[in-house]
Structure formats: structure tokens, C-alpha cells
Amino acid sequence: MLDLLKNLFGFGPKVDIAELLRNGATIVDVRTKSEYAGGHVKGSVNIPLDQIGKQIDKLKKHQPIVTCCASGMRSGSAAGILKSKGIEAYNGGSWASVNNKLR
């Protein structure tokens, strides 16, 4: 049970987020629209955390997915939701961290 929770919230085996991004992973920023408007990763898609469940079918077409937010908490929740629906998703942490991995 503990392993399942670790994997759902991004504490499982380490994944190279930078490599996923170099290979074309979709970046989903789960902050609010106003937060996203204040700055975001170029090319990212804004789907606020409370809307993730409604976008499952759309997101299945764009795997793998790297989620991001302000601190990594909401993106961890979003990655867990997506994984529970069979989508390959990873918590990228803060949007600034994801942005830095693209350089």
C-alpha cells in the first residue's frame, strides 16, 4: 500500500524529467488561469487541477505528461489522478523547475 501511495504522488522510482521533456512530453500546468497568465513554461497547456478529471480523454492522446504548478503539490495530485486513469504522468514540480530543465 505504501509503494502505491509513493508512486501515485511522485515519490516512486526517479524519472529523468529533463529527458522526458527533450523527447516531447506534454507539459500540463495545473495552476489557476490567473497564475498561469503571470508566467508559465512556453508550450505548456493550462488545465487547472479542478478540471483535470474532465480532460482525461484529451490527455490520453498526449502521453507522456509532465505536470507542474507553483510548488509541486498540486502537480503531484494531478499526476496521481492521471496515473490512476492509466495515463503515463510525472510530477515535474514547480513550473520554474520544469522551465529550467528545458534549457
Contacts in CASP RR format, 6 or more apart in sequence:
PFRMAT RR
TARGET T0000
AUTHOR 0000-0000-0000
METHOD contacts of the structure
MODEL  1
MLDLLKNLFGFGPKVDIAELLRNGATIVDVRTKSEYAGGHVKGSVNIPLD
QIGKQIDKLKKHQPIVTCCASGMRSGSAAGILKSKGIEAYNGGSWASVNN
KLR
3 12 0 8 1.000
5 11 0 8 1.000
6 12 0 8 1.000
7 13 0 8 1.000
7 83 0 8 1.000
8 79 0 8 1.000
8 80 0 8 1.000
8 83 0 8 1.000
8 84 0 8 1.000
9 76 0 8 1.000
9 77 0 8 1.000
9 79 0 8 1.000
9 80 0 8 1.000
9 91 0 8 1.000
10 76 0 8 1.000
10 79 0 8 1.000
10 80 0 8 1.000
10 90 0 8 1.000
10 91 0 8 1.000
15 90 0 8 1.000
17 66 0 8 1.000
17 90 0 8 1.000
17 92 0 8 1.000
17 98 0 8 1.000
17 101 0 8 1.000
18 101 0 8 1.000
18 102 0 8 1.000
20 64 0 8 1.000
20 66 0 8 1.000
20 90 0 8 1.000
21 27 0 8 1.000
21 66 0 8 1.000
21 98 0 8 1.000
21 101 0 8 1.000
21 102 0 8 1.000
25 64 0 8 1.000
25 65 0 8 1.000
25 66 0 8 1.000
25 90 0 8 1.000
26 45 0 8 1.000
26 59 0 8 1.000
26 62 0 8 1.000
26 63 0 8 1.000
26 64 0 8 1.000
26 65 0 8 1.000
26 66 0 8 1.000
27 41 0 8 1.000
27 43 0 8 1.000
27 44 0 8 1.000
27 45 0 8 1.000
27 65 0 8 1.000
27 66 0 8 1.000
27 67 0 8 1.000
27 68 0 8 1.000
27 98 0 8 1.000
28 44 0 8 1.000
28 45 0 8 1.000
28 46 0 8 1.000
28 47 0 8 1.000
28 52 0 8 1.000
28 59 0 8 1.000
28 65 0 8 1.000
28 66 0 8 1.000
28 67 0 8 1.000
28 68 0 8 1.000
28 78 0 8 1.000
29 36 0 8 1.000
29 40 0 8 1.000
29 41 0 8 1.000
29 44 0 8 1.000
29 45 0 8 1.000
29 46 0 8 1.000
29 47 0 8 1.000
29 67 0 8 1.000
29 68 0 8 1.000
29 69 0 8 1.000
29 95 0 8 1.000
30 47 0 8 1.000
30 48 0 8 1.000
30 49 0 8 1.000
30 52 0 8 1.000
30 67 0 8 1.000
30 68 0 8 1.000
30 69 0 8 1.000
30 74 0 8 1.000
30 75 0 8 1.000
30 77 0 8 1.000
30 78 0 8 1.000
31 40 0 8 1.000
31 46 0 8 1.000
31 48 0 8 1.000
31 49 0 8 1.000
31 69 0 8 1.000
31 70 0 8 1.000
31 74 0 8 1.000
31 95 0 8 1.000
32 48 0 8 1.000
33 46 0 8 1.000
33 48 0 8 1.000
35 70 0 8 1.000
36 46 0 8 1.000
39 95 0 8 1.000
40 46 0 8 1.000
40 95 0 8 1.000
41 68 0 8 1.000
41 95 0 8 1.000
41 98 0 8 1.000
41 99 0 8 1.000
41 102 0 8 1.000
42 99 0 8 1.000
42 102 0 8 1.000
44 68 0 8 1.000
44 95 0 8 1.000
44 98 0 8 1.000
47 55 0 8 1.000
47 59 0 8 1.000
49 69 0 8 1.000
49 74 0 8 1.000
49 77 0 8 1.000
49 78 0 8 1.000
52 59 0 8 1.000
52 78 0 8 1.000
52 81 0 8 1.000
52 82 0 8 1.000
53 81 0 8 1.000
53 85 0 8 1.000
56 82 0 8 1.000
56 85 0 8 1.000
56 87 0 8 1.000
59 65 0 8 1.000
59 82 0 8 1.000
59 87 0 8 1.000
60 85 0 8 1.000
60 86 0 8 1.000
60 87 0 8 1.000
63 87 0 8 1.000
63 88 0 8 1.000
63 89 0 8 1.000
64 88 0 8 1.000
64 89 0 8 1.000
64 90 0 8 1.000
65 79 0 8 1.000
65 82 0 8 1.000
65 87 0 8 1.000
65 88 0 8 1.000
65 89 0 8 1.000
65 90 0 8 1.000
66 89 0 8 1.000
66 90 0 8 1.000
66 91 0 8 1.000
66 92 0 8 1.000
66 98 0 8 1.000
67 75 0 8 1.000
67 76 0 8 1.000
67 78 0 8 1.000
67 79 0 8 1.000
67 82 0 8 1.000
67 89 0 8 1.000
67 90 0 8 1.000
67 91 0 8 1.000
67 92 0 8 1.000
67 93 0 8 1.000
68 75 0 8 1.000
68 92 0 8 1.000
68 93 0 8 1.000
68 94 0 8 1.000
68 95 0 8 1.000
68 97 0 8 1.000
68 98 0 8 1.000
69 75 0 8 1.000
69 76 0 8 1.000
69 78 0 8 1.000
69 93 0 8 1.000
69 94 0 8 1.000
69 95 0 8 1.000
70 94 0 8 1.000
70 95 0 8 1.000
71 93 0 8 1.000
71 94 0 8 1.000
72 91 0 8 1.000
72 92 0 8 1.000
72 93 0 8 1.000
72 94 0 8 1.000
75 91 0 8 1.000
75 92 0 8 1.000
75 93 0 8 1.000
75 94 0 8 1.000
76 91 0 8 1.000
76 93 0 8 1.000
78 89 0 8 1.000
78 91 0 8 1.000
79 89 0 8 1.000
79 90 0 8 1.000
79 91 0 8 1.000
79 92 0 8 1.000
80 89 0 8 1.000
80 91 0 8 1.000
82 89 0 8 1.000
83 89 0 8 1.000
92 98 0 8 1.000
END
